[in-house]
Amino acid sequence: MFRQASRLLARTTTPWRGSRAFSSDVPATPAQDSSFIESWSKVIPNLDPPKTPSSFMTPRPATPSAIPSKLTVNFVLPYASELSAKEVDMVIVPATTGQMGILPGHVPTIAELKPGILSVHEGNDVTKYFLSSGFALIHANSVADIIAVEAVPVDRLDPALVQKGLADFTQKLGSATTDLEKAEAQIGVDVHSAMNSAITG
């Protein structure tokens, strides 16, 4: 049995014929479905083929052959754009799996964000924002899109109000009687605890 297993492992593996390319290998310009357009023209020659969502999208930026020296960051909120095409050295986001550093050439990733600090590094300068939640989308062309529900520079947080909010929500959590009240109070405790850590840490 072991001999047979070793022979199987020694074989050179050939790619499966039905395998598809990774998303980062998709061409920058969307491919046209020529067979569909040809069939459409035969059946309804006097009417243009229907448009698909890809027809209205700009071509995806090509992945650079070399890793750029800077990371391009777009940081947006529902009501404002904090950073637009800003070139930085690195950003650190509070992902639900832990603090995640993003450098130029980072593997394409989608990360859910939890309450915590977003750090934007430009040389020796570091700008910190407190985020409530959101998502970070890292693309293969060294562009990072960070979308937050709410964000504020850390230096604008009021320590007294944060402490008061933490105490209030802790009291609400202790006196909550329904699952909804407990969930709302727990969210308040988590957010204010993260803000308190951002101020003190």
Beta strands, then each sheet from edge to edge (+ up, - down):
strand 1: 71-76
strand 2: 81-88
strand 3: 90-95
strand 4: 98-102
strand 5: 109-113
strand 6: 116-122
strand 7: 125-131
strand 8: 134-138
strand 9: 143-148
strand 10: 151-153
sheet 1: 2+ 1- 9- 8+ 5-
sheet 2: 4+ 3- 6+ 7- 10+
end
